[in-house]
Every structure is written in structure tokens, then in C-alpha cells.
Amino acid sequence: GRPGRLTHPSPTHHQGDTPLPITLNEPTLGERIPVLKRRALGQSFTGALILTDQRDSQKKNDLTGAMEPVLKPNGKARQELIVRLVTITSTMPAGIGDDEDVPTAGAIVRIILKGGGFSQWIDANKALPSRQVGDVIDITSTNAVLYSGDGTAGTKTTDQAAIDAWRTKGRQVGIYGDLTIRRATPAETAWVTAAEAAYHAARTPIALEDGDMFSD
């Protein structure tokens, strides 16, 4: 697309108090954005869309410690979508690694969509074509899968007590729900403005970081 106003700042060109974009080869502390994580049934999130970024799914090689692409049976890398959002309301925590908290209104977070979650985004995108900065994303947590020891076969449940008991055994739980996209209402105009400001300030590629690779 067309370069934004702040995409190529020169060293002598200042934009008042507006922070200039941080390129990938100039890492800055504090730039890592918390990732939304479904932890319990009933948790929900509503936020305004800032931007999306598609990339290869990766996982850590336990032997080498290196991040490697997750491959499909045809040998191509599986894809995932990173959606950056301004929080409107949330009961769902977000964090980096083990440092989690429920984001407050105005906080910038990400959700990483892969597999079924990515499919939900594609379906929602088709239902309301043409993504706009400030579109409102609603995410719910309605059901869970209790995975077996090897992480493959799973049992579906909507019982939080069963989820808690499974976790107590050290087993993996996946919590899932719906994802919908809608246009912002007139009452949500301020959130569109906040998302647009974040979009112009953020035009930065999203690096894959070990802290992003969560599974619960």
C-alpha cells in the first residue's frame, strides 16, 4: 500500500510529540504487545481493529531450542494471523509469557489466530467484506477440549470444574469460542479514533518471539 506519513522519517524531520515508528532492526524495550489468552469459560473480549499480520506458524524445537516452522502434510508452513486490537472491554487476560493481567480499556493487545481460529476470521471476513481500522472484534470463550497426554485426541466439555481438574493433573486444555467482526457504532467512534492513531503509530512488522508461543 501507499507509505504512511511516518513510514520514512528522516533524522532531521520531527513530528512534534508523535513517536516515530520503530523498525525491526531497532528493538526497543516495552514494544512487546500482550497476547490475549482464553483461560476460563465465559471470558470475553471486545476491541477495535488496528492491523493484521499473517506469518508462518512456528514452534520451539525441544532439542535445539530454535524456532521452526510448523509444516502441513504437503510440506508448506501452516499460517497464523496476528490481530492487533485496542481494548474496549475485556474479562479475558493478556500477557507475555507467564505475566498476565486483564487489559483495561484503551490497552493495545494481540490475538494469535491459527487453525480453527484463523478459519473463524476468514468466515467473519467474508460475512463483512473489506476490513477497516476500527472494526469491532468480539471474542467469546464457550467450550473447551481436554487433551490427552500426547496432546492429540481430546474430549470436549463446557464444565469449568472438569477443566480445572484436568489442569491440576498437568494436562493441556484448549479453550475455544466465537469470533465476530462488525462495524463500529456511532457510540464507538472514539475507539475508531484510538485504533487509527495506533495504526499510524505502529506501522512496524511483528517479530516472532518465544513468549508468543503459548498453550494452556
Disulfide bonds with the S-S distance in Angstrom:
none
